[in-house]
Amino acid sequence: LNSACEALLSLASPGSLVISPYYRSAPMGDVEQPDYVNAVAGFHTRLPPIELLDALQHIENQQGRLRALRWGPRTLDLDLLLYDDQHIDIPRLVVPHYGMRERSFVLVPLSDIAPELILPDNTPLSSLINKSLKAELVLAQASTVK
């Protein structure tokens, strides 16, 4: 995860990269596997959305990502959650990310880096966060990229 965060620096405008603390969470799906470590990064970029997606997938591939089984074990999974206040719905990319509202491992770290965020549908991020949602996650090792 640290290596992925360092790779994001090459996509980010200078000084714009922010990274949440790392959280441990149970994996989704029915496949037996270890817990995941999750974080959210935010940054400004000049890349258009589909080029940003390509760049994120390139980082995944550089770190050994294999796409063998849906919700199966993986070395790295970089999702494009939001892109400004845009709504994007094309075959390769849906933004806002289709499942982010139901996933504590997305909402909690996102609120760490953007507590005042208003989602593209005008929903305040803070309205989606509650104590039980935060209780689902455990802080993992602190991130090291600044």
PyMOL commands that place a pseudoatom at each C-alpha (Angstrom):
pseudoatom trace, name=CA, resn=LEU, resi=1, chain=A, elem=C, hetatm=0, pos=[0.000, 0.000, 0.000]
pseudoatom trace, name=CA, resn=ASN, resi=2, chain=A, elem=C, hetatm=0, pos=[2.876, 2.349, 0.729]
pseudoatom trace, name=CA, resn=SER, resi=3, chain=A, elem=C, hetatm=0, pos=[4.294, 1.665, -2.739]
pseudoatom trace, name=CA, resn=ALA, resi=4, chain=A, elem=C, hetatm=0, pos=[0.929, 2.370, -4.344]
pseudoatom trace, name=CA, resn=CYS, resi=5, chain=A, elem=C, hetatm=0, pos=[0.664, 5.669, -2.469]
pseudoatom trace, name=CA, resn=GLU, resi=6, chain=A, elem=C, hetatm=0, pos=[4.134, 6.614, -3.648]
pseudoatom trace, name=CA, resn=ALA, resi=7, chain=A, elem=C, hetatm=0, pos=[3.125, 5.767, -7.234]
pseudoatom trace, name=CA, resn=LEU, resi=8, chain=A, elem=C, hetatm=0, pos=[0.112, 8.073, -6.925]
pseudoatom trace, name=CA, resn=LEU, resi=9, chain=A, elem=C, hetatm=0, pos=[2.531, 10.965, -6.541]
pseudoatom trace, name=CA, resn=SER, resi=10, chain=A, elem=C, hetatm=0, pos=[3.296, 10.664, -10.266]
pseudoatom trace, name=CA, resn=LEU, resi=11, chain=A, elem=C, hetatm=0, pos=[-0.408, 11.221, -11.081]
pseudoatom trace, name=CA, resn=ALA, resi=12, chain=A, elem=C, hetatm=0, pos=[-1.020, 14.048, -8.622]
pseudoatom trace, name=CA, resn=SER, resi=13, chain=A, elem=C, hetatm=0, pos=[-0.452, 17.737, -9.097]
pseudoatom trace, name=CA, resn=PRO, resi=14, chain=A, elem=C, hetatm=0, pos=[2.432, 18.830, -6.860]
pseudoatom trace, name=CA, resn=GLY, resi=15, chain=A, elem=C, hetatm=0, pos=[1.475, 19.161, -3.210]
pseudoatom trace, name=CA, resn=SER, resi=16, chain=A, elem=C, hetatm=0, pos=[-2.088, 17.885, -3.677]
pseudoatom trace, name=CA, resn=LEU, resi=17, chain=A, elem=C, hetatm=0, pos=[-1.846, 14.241, -2.535]
pseudoatom trace, name=CA, resn=VAL, resi=18, chain=A, elem=C, hetatm=0, pos=[-3.518, 13.448, 0.795]
pseudoatom trace, name=CA, resn=ILE, resi=19, chain=A, elem=C, hetatm=0, pos=[-3.813, 9.933, 2.201]
pseudoatom trace, name=CA, resn=SER, resi=20, chain=A, elem=C, hetatm=0, pos=[-6.045, 8.699, 4.989]
pseudoatom trace, name=CA, resn=PRO, resi=21, chain=A, elem=C, hetatm=0, pos=[-4.856, 6.460, 7.789]
pseudoatom trace, name=CA, resn=TYR, resi=22, chain=A, elem=C, hetatm=0, pos=[-4.807, 2.778, 6.887]
pseudoatom trace, name=CA, resn=TYR, resi=23, chain=A, elem=C, hetatm=0, pos=[-7.684, 0.606, 8.098]
pseudoatom trace, name=CA, resn=ARG, resi=24, chain=A, elem=C, hetatm=0, pos=[-8.025, -3.159, 8.323]
pseudoatom trace, name=CA, resn=SER, resi=25, chain=A, elem=C, hetatm=0, pos=[-11.365, -4.650, 7.258]
pseudoatom trace, name=CA, resn=ALA, resi=26, chain=A, elem=C, hetatm=0, pos=[-12.915, -8.014, 6.497]
pseudoatom trace, name=CA, resn=PRO, resi=27, chain=A, elem=C, hetatm=0, pos=[-12.955, -8.902, 2.792]
pseudoatom trace, name=CA, resn=MET, resi=28, chain=A, elem=C, hetatm=0, pos=[-16.179, -8.751, 0.786]
pseudoatom trace, name=CA, resn=GLY, resi=29, chain=A, elem=C, hetatm=0, pos=[-17.671, -11.788, -0.896]
pseudoatom trace, name=CA, resn=ASP, resi=30, chain=A, elem=C, hetatm=0, pos=[-17.613, -15.486, -0.081]
pseudoatom trace, name=CA, resn=VAL, resi=31, chain=A, elem=C, hetatm=0, pos=[-13.960, -16.186, -0.885]
pseudoatom trace, name=CA, resn=GLU, resi=32, chain=A, elem=C, hetatm=0, pos=[-11.811, -17.199, 2.104]
pseudoatom trace, name=CA, resn=GLN, resi=33, chain=A, elem=C, hetatm=0, pos=[-8.910, -14.723, 2.387]
pseudoatom trace, name=CA, resn=PRO, resi=34, chain=A, elem=C, hetatm=0, pos=[-7.058, -12.527, 4.879]
pseudoatom trace, name=CA, resn=ASP, resi=35, chain=A, elem=C, hetatm=0, pos=[-8.300, -9.107, 5.957]
pseudoatom trace, name=CA, resn=TYR, resi=36, chain=A, elem=C, hetatm=0, pos=[-7.681, -6.169, 3.644]
pseudoatom trace, name=CA, resn=VAL, resi=37, chain=A, elem=C, hetatm=0, pos=[-5.865, -2.963, 4.433]
pseudoatom trace, name=CA, resn=ASN, resi=38, chain=A, elem=C, hetatm=0, pos=[-7.711, 0.039, 3.032]
pseudoatom trace, name=CA, resn=ALA, resi=39, chain=A, elem=C, hetatm=0, pos=[-7.072, 3.736, 2.622]
pseudoatom trace, name=CA, resn=VAL, resi=40, chain=A, elem=C, hetatm=0, pos=[-8.387, 6.619, 0.564]
pseudoatom trace, name=CA, resn=ALA, resi=41, chain=A, elem=C, hetatm=0, pos=[-6.198, 9.050, -1.335]
pseudoatom trace, name=CA, resn=GLY, resi=42, chain=A, elem=C, hetatm=0, pos=[-7.266, 12.341, -2.799]
pseudoatom trace, name=CA, resn=PHE, resi=43, chain=A, elem=C, hetatm=0, pos=[-5.419, 14.531, -5.258]
pseudoatom trace, name=CA, resn=HIS, resi=44, chain=A, elem=C, hetatm=0, pos=[-5.728, 16.943, -8.135]
pseudoatom trace, name=CA, resn=THR, resi=45, chain=A, elem=C, hetatm=0, pos=[-4.693, 15.674, -11.553]
pseudoatom trace, name=CA, resn=ARG, resi=46, chain=A, elem=C, hetatm=0, pos=[-4.706, 16.842, -15.138]
pseudoatom trace, name=CA, resn=LEU, resi=47, chain=A, elem=C, hetatm=0, pos=[-5.610, 13.348, -16.349]
pseudoatom trace, name=CA, resn=PRO, resi=48, chain=A, elem=C, hetatm=0, pos=[-9.154, 12.906, -17.676]
pseudoatom trace, name=CA, resn=PRO, resi=49, chain=A, elem=C, hetatm=0, pos=[-11.146, 10.178, -15.871]
pseudoatom trace, name=CA, resn=ILE, resi=50, chain=A, elem=C, hetatm=0, pos=[-10.528, 7.261, -18.247]
pseudoatom trace, name=CA, resn=GLU, resi=51, chain=A, elem=C, hetatm=0, pos=[-6.793, 8.055, -18.461]
pseudoatom trace, name=CA, resn=LEU, resi=52, chain=A, elem=C, hetatm=0, pos=[-6.691, 8.205, -14.667]
pseudoatom trace, name=CA, resn=LEU, resi=53, chain=A, elem=C, hetatm=0, pos=[-8.381, 4.788, -14.509]
pseudoatom trace, name=CA, resn=ASP, resi=54, chain=A, elem=C, hetatm=0, pos=[-5.789, 3.431, -16.955]
pseudoatom trace, name=CA, resn=ALA, resi=55, chain=A, elem=C, hetatm=0, pos=[-2.984, 4.878, -14.818]
pseudoatom trace, name=CA, resn=LEU, resi=56, chain=A, elem=C, hetatm=0, pos=[-4.441, 3.341, -11.641]
pseudoatom trace, name=CA, resn=GLN, resi=57, chain=A, elem=C, hetatm=0, pos=[-4.720, -0.053, -13.320]
pseudoatom trace, name=CA, resn=HIS, resi=58, chain=A, elem=C, hetatm=0, pos=[-1.127, 0.293, -14.525]
pseudoatom trace, name=CA, resn=ILE, resi=59, chain=A, elem=C, hetatm=0, pos=[-0.018, 0.808, -10.908]
pseudoatom trace, name=CA, resn=GLU, resi=60, chain=A, elem=C, hetatm=0, pos=[-2.006, -2.286, -9.885]
pseudoatom trace, name=CA, resn=ASN, resi=61, chain=A, elem=C, hetatm=0, pos=[-0.367, -4.334, -12.652]
pseudoatom trace, name=CA, resn=GLN, resi=62, chain=A, elem=C, hetatm=0, pos=[3.125, -3.101, -11.730]
pseudoatom trace, name=CA, resn=GLN, resi=63, chain=A, elem=C, hetatm=0, pos=[2.520, -4.438, -8.228]
pseudoatom trace, name=CA, resn=GLY, resi=64, chain=A, elem=C, hetatm=0, pos=[1.431, -7.885, -9.418]
pseudoatom trace, name=CA, resn=ARG, resi=65, chain=A, elem=C, hetatm=0, pos=[-2.360, -7.516, -9.535]
pseudoatom trace, name=CA, resn=LEU, resi=66, chain=A, elem=C, hetatm=0, pos=[-4.077, -10.502, -11.125]
pseudoatom trace, name=CA, resn=ARG, resi=67, chain=A, elem=C, hetatm=0, pos=[-7.791, -10.349, -11.979]
pseudoatom trace, name=CA, resn=ALA, resi=68, chain=A, elem=C, hetatm=0, pos=[-8.618, -14.046, -11.556]
pseudoatom trace, name=CA, resn=LEU, resi=69, chain=A, elem=C, hetatm=0, pos=[-11.655, -14.095, -9.243]
pseudoatom trace, name=CA, resn=ARG, resi=70, chain=A, elem=C, hetatm=0, pos=[-14.247, -11.402, -8.465]
pseudoatom trace, name=CA, resn=TRP, resi=71, chain=A, elem=C, hetatm=0, pos=[-13.780, -10.290, -4.856]
pseudoatom trace, name=CA, resn=GLY, resi=72, chain=A, elem=C, hetatm=0, pos=[-10.926, -12.755, -4.564]
pseudoatom trace, name=CA, resn=PRO, resi=73, chain=A, elem=C, hetatm=0, pos=[-7.509, -12.190, -3.009]
pseudoatom trace, name=CA, resn=ARG, resi=74, chain=A, elem=C, hetatm=0, pos=[-5.501, -9.413, -4.595]
pseudoatom trace, name=CA, resn=THR, resi=75, chain=A, elem=C, hetatm=0, pos=[-2.291, -7.581, -3.986]
pseudoatom trace, name=CA, resn=LEU, resi=76, chain=A, elem=C, hetatm=0, pos=[-3.798, -4.184, -4.729]
pseudoatom trace, name=CA, resn=ASP, resi=77, chain=A, elem=C, hetatm=0, pos=[-7.137, -2.685, -5.775]
pseudoatom trace, name=CA, resn=LEU, resi=78, chain=A, elem=C, hetatm=0, pos=[-7.222, 0.999, -6.709]
pseudoatom trace, name=CA, resn=ASP, resi=79, chain=A, elem=C, hetatm=0, pos=[-10.745, 2.306, -7.308]
pseudoatom trace, name=CA, resn=LEU, resi=80, chain=A, elem=C, hetatm=0, pos=[-11.691, 5.681, -8.724]
pseudoatom trace, name=CA, resn=LEU, resi=81, chain=A, elem=C, hetatm=0, pos=[-14.357, 6.780, -6.232]
pseudoatom trace, name=CA, resn=LEU, resi=82, chain=A, elem=C, hetatm=0, pos=[-15.018, 10.376, -7.240]
pseudoatom trace, name=CA, resn=TYR, resi=83, chain=A, elem=C, hetatm=0, pos=[-13.851, 12.740, -9.945]
pseudoatom trace, name=CA, resn=ASP, resi=84, chain=A, elem=C, hetatm=0, pos=[-14.742, 16.318, -8.978]
pseudoatom trace, name=CA, resn=ASP, resi=85, chain=A, elem=C, hetatm=0, pos=[-18.535, 16.412, -8.902]
pseudoatom trace, name=CA, resn=GLN, resi=86, chain=A, elem=C, hetatm=0, pos=[-18.921, 14.453, -12.120]
pseudoatom trace, name=CA, resn=HIS, resi=87, chain=A, elem=C, hetatm=0, pos=[-21.341, 11.613, -12.799]
pseudoatom trace, name=CA, resn=ILE, resi=88, chain=A, elem=C, hetatm=0, pos=[-19.743, 9.116, -15.202]
pseudoatom trace, name=CA, resn=ASP, resi=89, chain=A, elem=C, hetatm=0, pos=[-21.454, 5.966, -16.425]
pseudoatom trace, name=CA, resn=ILE, resi=90, chain=A, elem=C, hetatm=0, pos=[-19.578, 4.228, -19.214]
pseudoatom trace, name=CA, resn=PRO, resi=91, chain=A, elem=C, hetatm=0, pos=[-18.788, 0.519, -19.606]
pseudoatom trace, name=CA, resn=ARG, resi=92, chain=A, elem=C, hetatm=0, pos=[-15.353, 0.748, -17.937]
pseudoatom trace, name=CA, resn=LEU, resi=93, chain=A, elem=C, hetatm=0, pos=[-16.080, 3.384, -15.317]
pseudoatom trace, name=CA, resn=VAL, resi=94, chain=A, elem=C, hetatm=0, pos=[-18.911, 4.407, -13.008]
pseudoatom trace, name=CA, resn=VAL, resi=95, chain=A, elem=C, hetatm=0, pos=[-18.318, 7.505, -10.859]
pseudoatom trace, name=CA, resn=PRO, resi=96, chain=A, elem=C, hetatm=0, pos=[-19.253, 8.009, -8.101]
pseudoatom trace, name=CA, resn=HIS, resi=97, chain=A, elem=C, hetatm=0, pos=[-18.147, 4.449, -7.404]
pseudoatom trace, name=CA, resn=TYR, resi=98, chain=A, elem=C, hetatm=0, pos=[-21.265, 2.269, -7.329]
pseudoatom trace, name=CA, resn=GLY, resi=99, chain=A, elem=C, hetatm=0, pos=[-20.715, 0.766, -3.860]
pseudoatom trace, name=CA, resn=MET, resi=100, chain=A, elem=C, hetatm=0, pos=[-19.000, 3.494, -1.915]
pseudoatom trace, name=CA, resn=ARG, resi=101, chain=A, elem=C, hetatm=0, pos=[-22.061, 4.518, 0.150]
pseudoatom trace, name=CA, resn=GLU, resi=102, chain=A, elem=C, hetatm=0, pos=[-22.361, 1.016, 1.668]
pseudoatom trace, name=CA, resn=ARG, resi=103, chain=A, elem=C, hetatm=0, pos=[-18.707, 0.431, 2.446]
pseudoatom trace, name=CA, resn=SER, resi=104, chain=A, elem=C, hetatm=0, pos=[-17.310, 1.552, 5.765]
pseudoatom trace, name=CA, resn=PHE, resi=105, chain=A, elem=C, hetatm=0, pos=[-13.784, 0.909, 4.462]
pseudoatom trace, name=CA, resn=VAL, resi=106, chain=A, elem=C, hetatm=0, pos=[-14.427, 3.682, 1.910]
pseudoatom trace, name=CA, resn=LEU, resi=107, chain=A, elem=C, hetatm=0, pos=[-16.562, 6.161, 3.861]
pseudoatom trace, name=CA, resn=VAL, resi=108, chain=A, elem=C, hetatm=0, pos=[-14.505, 6.318, 7.061]
pseudoatom trace, name=CA, resn=PRO, resi=109, chain=A, elem=C, hetatm=0, pos=[-11.104, 6.945, 5.420]
pseudoatom trace, name=CA, resn=LEU, resi=110, chain=A, elem=C, hetatm=0, pos=[-12.737, 9.349, 2.948]
pseudoatom trace, name=CA, resn=SER, resi=111, chain=A, elem=C, hetatm=0, pos=[-14.122, 11.316, 5.876]
pseudoatom trace, name=CA, resn=ASP, resi=112, chain=A, elem=C, hetatm=0, pos=[-10.623, 11.409, 7.377]
pseudoatom trace, name=CA, resn=ILE, resi=113, chain=A, elem=C, hetatm=0, pos=[-9.288, 13.340, 4.381]
pseudoatom trace, name=CA, resn=ALA, resi=114, chain=A, elem=C, hetatm=0, pos=[-12.434, 15.269, 3.382]
pseudoatom trace, name=CA, resn=PRO, resi=115, chain=A, elem=C, hetatm=0, pos=[-14.791, 15.606, 6.364]
pseudoatom trace, name=CA, resn=GLU, resi=116, chain=A, elem=C, hetatm=0, pos=[-16.742, 18.453, 4.751]
pseudoatom trace, name=CA, resn=LEU, resi=117, chain=A, elem=C, hetatm=0, pos=[-17.166, 16.668, 1.395]
pseudoatom trace, name=CA, resn=ILE, resi=118, chain=A, elem=C, hetatm=0, pos=[-20.493, 16.987, -0.386]
pseudoatom trace, name=CA, resn=LEU, resi=119, chain=A, elem=C, hetatm=0, pos=[-21.091, 14.107, -2.817]
pseudoatom trace, name=CA, resn=PRO, resi=120, chain=A, elem=C, hetatm=0, pos=[-22.150, 14.863, -6.398]
pseudoatom trace, name=CA, resn=ASP, resi=121, chain=A, elem=C, hetatm=0, pos=[-25.814, 14.209, -5.483]
pseudoatom trace, name=CA, resn=ASN, resi=122, chain=A, elem=C, hetatm=0, pos=[-25.529, 16.931, -2.767]
pseudoatom trace, name=CA, resn=THR, resi=123, chain=A, elem=C, hetatm=0, pos=[-25.389, 14.411, 0.111]
pseudoatom trace, name=CA, resn=PRO, resi=124, chain=A, elem=C, hetatm=0, pos=[-22.973, 15.477, 2.856]
pseudoatom trace, name=CA, resn=LEU, resi=125, chain=A, elem=C, hetatm=0, pos=[-20.446, 12.706, 3.476]
pseudoatom trace, name=CA, resn=SER, resi=126, chain=A, elem=C, hetatm=0, pos=[-20.860, 13.266, 7.211]
pseudoatom trace, name=CA, resn=SER, resi=127, chain=A, elem=C, hetatm=0, pos=[-24.516, 12.177, 6.980]
pseudoatom trace, name=CA, resn=LEU, resi=128, chain=A, elem=C, hetatm=0, pos=[-23.366, 8.702, 5.881]
pseudoatom trace, name=CA, resn=ILE, resi=129, chain=A, elem=C, hetatm=0, pos=[-20.994, 8.174, 8.815]
pseudoatom trace, name=CA, resn=ASN, resi=130, chain=A, elem=C, hetatm=0, pos=[-22.086, 6.875, 12.219]
pseudoatom trace, name=CA, resn=LYS, resi=131, chain=A, elem=C, hetatm=0, pos=[-20.439, 5.223, 15.240]
pseudoatom trace, name=CA, resn=SER, resi=132, chain=A, elem=C, hetatm=0, pos=[-21.321, 1.673, 14.205]
pseudoatom trace, name=CA, resn=LEU, resi=133, chain=A, elem=C, hetatm=0, pos=[-19.782, 2.268, 10.787]
pseudoatom trace, name=CA, resn=LYS, resi=134, chain=A, elem=C, hetatm=0, pos=[-16.547, 3.453, 12.397]
pseudoatom trace, name=CA, resn=ALA, resi=135, chain=A, elem=C, hetatm=0, pos=[-16.599, 0.463, 14.773]
pseudoatom trace, name=CA, resn=GLU, resi=136, chain=A, elem=C, hetatm=0, pos=[-16.377, -1.933, 11.794]
pseudoatom trace, name=CA, resn=LEU, resi=137, chain=A, elem=C, hetatm=0, pos=[-12.825, -0.827, 11.060]
pseudoatom trace, name=CA, resn=VAL, resi=138, chain=A, elem=C, hetatm=0, pos=[-9.549, -1.166, 12.911]
pseudoatom trace, name=CA, resn=LEU, resi=139, chain=A, elem=C, hetatm=0, pos=[-6.691, 1.244, 12.360]
pseudoatom trace, name=CA, resn=ALA, resi=140, chain=A, elem=C, hetatm=0, pos=[-3.778, -0.518, 10.724]
pseudoatom trace, name=CA, resn=GLN, resi=141, chain=A, elem=C, hetatm=0, pos=[-0.179, 0.652, 10.430]
pseudoatom trace, name=CA, resn=ALA, resi=142, chain=A, elem=C, hetatm=0, pos=[-0.039, 4.390, 9.763]
pseudoatom trace, name=CA, resn=SER, resi=143, chain=A, elem=C, hetatm=0, pos=[0.655, 5.493, 6.208]
pseudoatom trace, name=CA, resn=THR, resi=144, chain=A, elem=C, hetatm=0, pos=[4.156, 6.724, 5.501]
pseudoatom trace, name=CA, resn=VAL, resi=145, chain=A, elem=C, hetatm=0, pos=[3.675, 8.806, 2.349]
pseudoatom trace, name=CA, resn=LYS, resi=146, chain=A, elem=C, hetatm=0, pos=[3.323, 12.551, 2.887]
for i in range(1, 146): cmd.bond("trace and resi %d" % i, "trace and resi %d" % (i + 1))
show_as sticks, trace
zoom trace
